[in-house]
Amino acid sequence: MDTTTTTTADTGYGEWEELVGAALLGTGRRQGSPAALLDAAAVQTVRRRAGLRPAEAGPRPDPAPRDPRPAPPEPARRRLAQLLAGRTGAGGGGRRGAAPDLTELLPQWLAAAGRHGYRAPAALVPALLDAARARTDLRPQAVALAGARGLWLARLNPDWRFALRGGAGGTGELPDPGNRAAVERLWQEGLFAERVALLGTVRAHEAAAATRLLSTTWATERAEDRLMFLDSLRVGLAEGDEPFLEAALGDRSRNVRATAAELLSALPESALAGRMAERALACVGPQGVTPPAACDAGMLRDGVVKQPPAGRGERAWWLGQLVEAAPLSCWRERFGGLGPAEIVALPVAGGESWREELHAAWCRAAVRQRDPGWSKALLGSASAPTATAPGTASLAERAKLLSILPDAERAEWVAEFIRAHGLSEAFQLLGVCVVPWAGTLGRAVVDALDAAREAGSYPWSFSGVMGLAERCLDPAAADHLESLTEASDGPPDTSPGAAAYWSEAFQRLVATLRLRATMLSELAPRP
């Protein structure tokens, strides 16, 4: 074999093309046999590689910025490596087995590490970014934990480019919000993620300074960036933001205008909220509902969308948007001093369809304005039939209303719902409850699972709730659950294999709760 090193131009380009032709046309026409073709291709590959001239070395990148946050304790680092590897210990055959699903515990590890103020161990940052690339739900926490080193690596690897657009980027790069020159320099020159993080830091320091900073480049920002910057104002939204948001109502982007209108309607004393209240009060009162006859220019500027979705009437569509954006405080006087629960209980002249439109709009307003009094009134009794809910029968909408209630009140309401209706309808409601589920809510979930097992229910229909319980139940419940890990015969008509499945599911639940307890203890700072 001739292995003389040559330049790329001398490595037999024509010979390589002949080999490619032989592979495409068939070896019988150009080469003696497939083996001879492969041998010749191997020789040519070696010659081509050996003859490549080395490219000119690029500039060495600057070192990664220092991240002042501490690394987690060594046991926690080992645990993170295990979670990133995704070793579940599950057996084959499609069944999860009794071993915990480690990939589902990764978000909890990241959240707990963030609460402790840790940074990601340097050696695990690439694996962490790979995990966040595959799972978008991990990105905010993963990018924050990866910090300045993660952003540094993202600039060098296009696979991790998402980190440059979406996260806070850690705490190591941001200047002191009082250092005006440094703030303006980073705002003008920084990456998008750095600018989002900077805006949040400046806003926490002085809200007015954040909107002033945003104003300096607003006209030149891309529409999608303007939208994301505007969306970041939800945190700490206050009356001082009104002038900036009012000006954004005239933005050239429809999405930016809509978001500005939504934020202004969440400020009950804003001029837009007053305009919407005037329009809504003209349509709704003790006498019934009279929807708007037209969508005028003023309504359009204030964020009302003229064209309804398919299947919705125009006037009902406009009415819902007006009521949704009006301050909930305006209804007490309109209805003679009645409170939210009394107003919601009133009959609506004009038929059930107008009642549903009005109550649905009030539900959206309660969520937007984060009003617990109206949210509680629209939820009604947790033990009442779902179809008779005063606000909405939709579990998704009720979950949004629940998210406005104080944590303890929310947990108590969901626990009562589970006791009355079981777990099959509670999945979305449980998703908005604070983790870990302790006290009344934790007991209600465990009792409902045990009741379903004893009743011979199909265990597969509870797999979603069981998986949620593994991640959300208080780890202290593990000892109480130990007694449920033994197989039970159940009623005579129990589905074959159900008892073994329930036993296995409870074993996995107990093992996961104990692993979560260990995981959290590993993250605790060492003295």
ABEGO torsion letter per residue (X at the ends): XBABBBBAAAAGAAAAAAAAAAAAAEAAAABABAAAAAAAAAAAAAAAAAABBBBBBBBBBBBBBBBABBBBBAAAAAAAAAAAAGBAGBBBGGBAEABBBAAAAAAAAAAAAAAAGBBBBAAAAAAAAAAAAABAAAAAAAAAAAEAAAAAAAAABAAAAAAAAABAGEAAABBBAABAAAAAAAAAABBAAAAAAAAAAAAAABAAAAAAAAAAAAAABBAAAAAAAAAAAABGBBAAAAAAAAAAAABABAAAAAAAAAAAAABAABAAAAAAAAAAAAABBAAEBBBBABBBAAAAAAGBBABBBBGBBAAAAAAAAAAAABBAAAAAAAAGGBBAAAAAABBBBGEAAAAAAAAAAAAAAAAAAGBAAAAAAAAEBAABBAAABAABABAAAAAAAAAABBAAAAAAAAAAAAAAAEAAAAAAAAAABBOBBBEAAAAAAAAAAAAAAAAGBBAAAAAAAAAAAAAABBAAAAAAAAAAABBBAEBAABBBGAAAAAAAAAAAAAAAAAAAAAAAAAABBBX
